[in-house]
Amino acid sequence: MRDVLVFQLKMLLDNGRDLVLMPVALATALIDLLIRGEREGACFYRVLRWGWHSEKVIDVYSAIEDQPVDDFEIGRAYTVDGVIARLENVVAREVEKGGTAASIKSAMDRAIDQIHAGTGGARDAVVRTAGKVREKLSGDAPPGSH
């Protein structure tokens, strides 16, 4: 029960930090556009560094540090950064080819479909887990599956 309460507190702190970080990051990016510092984006990247440091301090998922590691891994291409980079590349290629809005949309749709198809294993794992939870909650689980 302690871990549940600590996790909830950490989630509250983490979300509060995010609510503050969003407007602060936008404001510092605007400041960086208007006032040139020693390097481009200096204030913005200082705010990112603060956000990264505070995330390490809050350490939301520390309760699982001593738990066995699952075999569930996310490929680099399927992180938020990886997906955004992939979609940016699609748009850049279409623009270079002189694509229209319709061709860019079509290329984006194909890229999203490829990403969706590539996440099948994770999606299947979630569906299997959800099915098991439903069975246990409804009492319809086959004998010996508990």
Salt bridges, closest charged atoms under 4 A:
ASP3 OD1 - ARG2 NH1 3.17
ASP14 OD1 - ARG17 NH2 2.59
ASP18 OD1 - ARG17 NH2 2.92
GLU55 OE1 - ARG17 NH2 3.79
GLU94 OE2 - LYS97 NZ 3.04
ASP109 OD2 - LYS105 NZ 2.72
